[in-house]
């Protein structure tokens, strides 16, 4: 490509050097792309040789859709997630909601306190792992928990205990 005559000689020399470097770069890149293509085809042929012929179509479709997800969908999701985080408004209190309503007529904003419950206090009640034992009990305190075994005589208790022991001994082989 001839240079315009009004360009100085150093500029022409520089531009021709850049052109030569870029053409060499793209020529090497084209060679490497061809080598990469050959390697990818060899790998694909090896993988497809291991797959039965009736399942090759499913494998190729799955690989292409997986590559599509990795190259197209994931960058779009990450880009959309980054812009959504920037567009997300900060927490609004009732004063901010009122000022936004005044600034944007026709749109009503609900105050933060009306939508969300207030934060709970940091008070956690203590846990009592055991209660203090009494040193002395009165008859009225023990009445719900105590049955006098001799009140009805000894026989009902004896028969109940013997029955339980007999059941246990009879169940053992």
CNS distance restraints for C-alpha pairs under 8 A (distance, minus, plus):
assign (resid   3 and name CA) (resid   7 and name CA) 7.27 0.50 0.50
assign (resid   3 and name CA) (resid  12 and name CA) 6.83 0.50 0.50
assign (resid   7 and name CA) (resid  11 and name CA) 6.49 0.50 0.50
assign (resid   7 and name CA) (resid  12 and name CA) 6.51 0.50 0.50
assign (resid   8 and name CA) (resid  12 and name CA) 6.40 0.50 0.50
assign (resid   9 and name CA) (resid  13 and name CA) 6.12 0.50 0.50
assign (resid  10 and name CA) (resid  14 and name CA) 6.09 0.50 0.50
assign (resid  11 and name CA) (resid  15 and name CA) 6.06 0.50 0.50
assign (resid  12 and name CA) (resid  16 and name CA) 6.10 0.50 0.50
assign (resid  13 and name CA) (resid  17 and name CA) 6.18 0.50 0.50
assign (resid  14 and name CA) (resid  18 and name CA) 6.24 0.50 0.50
assign (resid  15 and name CA) (resid  19 and name CA) 6.11 0.50 0.50
assign (resid  16 and name CA) (resid  20 and name CA) 6.14 0.50 0.50
assign (resid  17 and name CA) (resid  21 and name CA) 6.12 0.50 0.50
assign (resid  18 and name CA) (resid  22 and name CA) 6.02 0.50 0.50
assign (resid  19 and name CA) (resid  23 and name CA) 6.05 0.50 0.50
assign (resid  20 and name CA) (resid  24 and name CA) 6.12 0.50 0.50
assign (resid  21 and name CA) (resid  25 and name CA) 6.06 0.50 0.50
assign (resid  22 and name CA) (resid  26 and name CA) 6.08 0.50 0.50
assign (resid  23 and name CA) (resid  27 and name CA) 5.97 0.50 0.50
assign (resid  24 and name CA) (resid  28 and name CA) 6.18 0.50 0.50
assign (resid  25 and name CA) (resid  29 and name CA) 6.06 0.50 0.50
assign (resid  26 and name CA) (resid  30 and name CA) 5.98 0.50 0.50
assign (resid  27 and name CA) (resid  31 and name CA) 6.34 0.50 0.50
assign (resid  28 and name CA) (resid  32 and name CA) 6.16 0.50 0.50
assign (resid  29 and name CA) (resid  33 and name CA) 6.02 0.50 0.50
assign (resid  30 and name CA) (resid  34 and name CA) 6.21 0.50 0.50
assign (resid  31 and name CA) (resid  35 and name CA) 6.29 0.50 0.50
assign (resid  32 and name CA) (resid  36 and name CA) 5.95 0.50 0.50
assign (resid  33 and name CA) (resid  37 and name CA) 6.01 0.50 0.50
assign (resid  34 and name CA) (resid  38 and name CA) 6.25 0.50 0.50
assign (resid  35 and name CA) (resid  39 and name CA) 6.22 0.50 0.50
assign (resid  36 and name CA) (resid  40 and name CA) 6.07 0.50 0.50
assign (resid  37 and name CA) (resid  41 and name CA) 6.14 0.50 0.50
assign (resid  38 and name CA) (resid  42 and name CA) 6.21 0.50 0.50
assign (resid  39 and name CA) (resid  43 and name CA) 6.21 0.50 0.50
assign (resid  40 and name CA) (resid  44 and name CA) 6.04 0.50 0.50
assign (resid  41 and name CA) (resid  45 and name CA) 5.99 0.50 0.50
assign (resid  42 and name CA) (resid  46 and name CA) 6.22 0.50 0.50
assign (resid  43 and name CA) (resid  47 and name CA) 6.20 0.50 0.50
assign (resid  44 and name CA) (resid  48 and name CA) 6.00 0.50 0.50
assign (resid  45 and name CA) (resid  49 and name CA) 6.03 0.50 0.50
assign (resid  46 and name CA) (resid  50 and name CA) 6.77 0.50 0.50
assign (resid  47 and name CA) (resid  51 and name CA) 6.82 0.50 0.50
assign (resid  48 and name CA) (resid  52 and name CA) 7.83 0.50 0.50
assign (resid  48 and name CA) (resid  56 and name CA) 6.63 0.50 0.50
assign (resid  51 and name CA) (resid  55 and name CA) 6.57 0.50 0.50
assign (resid  51 and name CA) (resid  56 and name CA) 6.16 0.50 0.50
assign (resid  52 and name CA) (resid  56 and name CA) 6.48 0.50 0.50
assign (resid  55 and name CA) (resid  59 and name CA) 6.39 0.50 0.50
assign (resid  56 and name CA) (resid  60 and name CA) 6.13 0.50 0.50
assign (resid  57 and name CA) (resid  61 and name CA) 6.16 0.50 0.50
assign (resid  58 and name CA) (resid  62 and name CA) 6.03 0.50 0.50
assign (resid  59 and name CA) (resid  63 and name CA) 6.09 0.50 0.50
assign (resid  60 and name CA) (resid  64 and name CA) 6.14 0.50 0.50
assign (resid  61 and name CA) (resid  65 and name CA) 6.09 0.50 0.50
assign (resid  62 and name CA) (resid  66 and name CA) 5.99 0.50 0.50
assign (resid  63 and name CA) (resid  67 and name CA) 6.09 0.50 0.50
assign (resid  64 and name CA) (resid  68 and name CA) 6.10 0.50 0.50
assign (resid  65 and name CA) (resid  69 and name CA) 6.20 0.50 0.50
assign (resid  66 and name CA) (resid  70 and name CA) 6.24 0.50 0.50
assign (resid  67 and name CA) (resid  71 and name CA) 6.00 0.50 0.50
assign (resid  68 and name CA) (resid  72 and name CA) 5.57 0.50 0.50
assign (resid  68 and name CA) (resid  73 and name CA) 6.97 0.50 0.50
assign (resid  69 and name CA) (resid  73 and name CA) 4.78 0.50 0.50
assign (resid  69 and name CA) (resid  74 and name CA) 6.12 0.50 0.50
assign (resid  70 and name CA) (resid  74 and name CA) 5.58 0.50 0.50
assign (resid  70 and name CA) (resid  75 and name CA) 7.69 0.50 0.50
assign (resid  71 and name CA) (resid  75 and name CA) 6.88 0.50 0.50
assign (resid  72 and name CA) (resid  76 and name CA) 6.44 0.50 0.50
assign (resid  73 and name CA) (resid  77 and name CA) 6.16 0.50 0.50
assign (resid  74 and name CA) (resid  78 and name CA) 6.18 0.50 0.50
assign (resid  75 and name CA) (resid  79 and name CA) 5.99 0.50 0.50
assign (resid  76 and name CA) (resid  80 and name CA) 6.02 0.50 0.50
assign (resid  77 and name CA) (resid  81 and name CA) 6.00 0.50 0.50
assign (resid  78 and name CA) (resid  82 and name CA) 6.16 0.50 0.50
assign (resid  79 and name CA) (resid  83 and name CA) 6.40 0.50 0.50
assign (resid  80 and name CA) (resid  84 and name CA) 6.03 0.50 0.50
assign (resid  81 and name CA) (resid  85 and name CA) 6.26 0.50 0.50
assign (resid  82 and name CA) (resid  86 and name CA) 6.58 0.50 0.50
assign (resid  83 and name CA) (resid  87 and name CA) 6.16 0.50 0.50
assign (resid  84 and name CA) (resid  88 and name CA) 6.00 0.50 0.50
assign (resid  91 and name CA) (resid 112 and name CA) 7.67 0.50 0.50
assign (resid  92 and name CA) (resid  96 and name CA) 5.51 0.50 0.50
assign (resid  92 and name CA) (resid  97 and name CA) 6.18 0.50 0.50
assign (resid  92 and name CA) (resid 111 and name CA) 6.94 0.50 0.50
assign (resid  92 and name CA) (resid 112 and name CA) 5.90 0.50 0.50
assign (resid  93 and name CA) (resid  97 and name CA) 6.19 0.50 0.50
assign (resid  93 and name CA) (resid 111 and name CA) 5.75 0.50 0.50
assign (resid  93 and name CA) (resid 112 and name CA) 5.20 0.50 0.50
assign (resid  93 and name CA) (resid 113 and name CA) 7.10 0.50 0.50
assign (resid  94 and name CA) (resid  98 and name CA) 6.15 0.50 0.50
assign (resid  94 and name CA) (resid 110 and name CA) 7.69 0.50 0.50
assign (resid  94 and name CA) (resid 111 and name CA) 4.44 0.50 0.50
assign (resid  94 and name CA) (resid 112 and name CA) 6.27 0.50 0.50
assign (resid  94 and name CA) (resid 113 and name CA) 7.22 0.50 0.50
assign (resid  95 and name CA) (resid  99 and name CA) 6.26 0.50 0.50
assign (resid  95 and name CA) (resid 111 and name CA) 7.93 0.50 0.50
assign (resid  96 and name CA) (resid 100 and name CA) 6.02 0.50 0.50
assign (resid  97 and name CA) (resid 101 and name CA) 6.11 0.50 0.50
assign (resid  97 and name CA) (resid 109 and name CA) 5.33 0.50 0.50
assign (resid  97 and name CA) (resid 110 and name CA) 6.48 0.50 0.50
assign (resid  97 and name CA) (resid 111 and name CA) 5.62 0.50 0.50
assign (resid  98 and name CA) (resid 102 and name CA) 6.27 0.50 0.50
assign (resid  98 and name CA) (resid 109 and name CA) 7.28 0.50 0.50
assign (resid  98 and name CA) (resid 111 and name CA) 7.93 0.50 0.50
assign (resid  99 and name CA) (resid 103 and name CA) 6.04 0.50 0.50
assign (resid 100 and name CA) (resid 104 and name CA) 5.87 0.50 0.50
assign (resid 100 and name CA) (resid 109 and name CA) 7.14 0.50 0.50
assign (resid 101 and name CA) (resid 105 and name CA) 5.98 0.50 0.50
assign (resid 101 and name CA) (resid 106 and name CA) 7.75 0.50 0.50
assign (resid 101 and name CA) (resid 107 and name CA) 6.15 0.50 0.50
assign (resid 101 and name CA) (resid 108 and name CA) 5.49 0.50 0.50
assign (resid 101 and name CA) (resid 109 and name CA) 6.10 0.50 0.50
assign (resid 110 and name CA) (resid 114 and name CA) 6.84 0.50 0.50
assign (resid 110 and name CA) (resid 115 and name CA) 7.27 0.50 0.50
assign (resid 111 and name CA) (resid 115 and name CA) 6.94 0.50 0.50
assign (resid 112 and name CA) (resid 116 and name CA) 6.15 0.50 0.50
assign (resid 113 and name CA) (resid 117 and name CA) 6.69 0.50 0.50
assign (resid 113 and name CA) (resid 118 and name CA) 6.83 0.50 0.50
assign (resid 137 and name CA) (resid 141 and name CA) 6.04 0.50 0.50
assign (resid 137 and name CA) (resid 142 and name CA) 6.58 0.50 0.50
assign (resid 138 and name CA) (resid 142 and name CA) 6.41 0.50 0.50
assign (resid 139 and name CA) (resid 143 and name CA) 5.90 0.50 0.50
assign (resid 140 and name CA) (resid 144 and name CA) 7.97 0.50 0.50
assign (resid 142 and name CA) (resid 146 and name CA) 5.90 0.50 0.50
assign (resid 143 and name CA) (resid 147 and name CA) 7.69 0.50 0.50
assign (resid 149 and name CA) (resid 153 and name CA) 6.89 0.50 0.50
assign (resid 149 and name CA) (resid 154 and name CA) 6.68 0.50 0.50
assign (resid 149 and name CA) (resid 157 and name CA) 7.10 0.50 0.50
assign (resid 150 and name CA) (resid 154 and name CA) 5.64 0.50 0.50
assign (resid 152 and name CA) (resid 156 and name CA) 7.44 0.50 0.50
assign (resid 154 and name CA) (resid 158 and name CA) 6.26 0.50 0.50
assign (resid 155 and name CA) (resid 159 and name CA) 6.09 0.50 0.50
assign (resid 156 and name CA) (resid 160 and name CA) 6.19 0.50 0.50
assign (resid 157 and name CA) (resid 161 and name CA) 6.18 0.50 0.50
assign (resid 158 and name CA) (resid 162 and name CA) 6.10 0.50 0.50
assign (resid 159 and name CA) (resid 163 and name CA) 6.01 0.50 0.50
assign (resid 160 and name CA) (resid 164 and name CA) 6.34 0.50 0.50
assign (resid 161 and name CA) (resid 165 and name CA) 6.23 0.50 0.50
assign (resid 162 and name CA) (resid 166 and name CA) 6.02 0.50 0.50
assign (resid 163 and name CA) (resid 167 and name CA) 6.24 0.50 0.50
assign (resid 164 and name CA) (resid 168 and name CA) 6.33 0.50 0.50
assign (resid 165 and name CA) (resid 169 and name CA) 6.17 0.50 0.50
assign (resid 166 and name CA) (resid 170 and name CA) 5.98 0.50 0.50
assign (resid 167 and name CA) (resid 171 and name CA) 6.19 0.50 0.50
assign (resid 168 and name CA) (resid 172 and name CA) 6.72 0.50 0.50
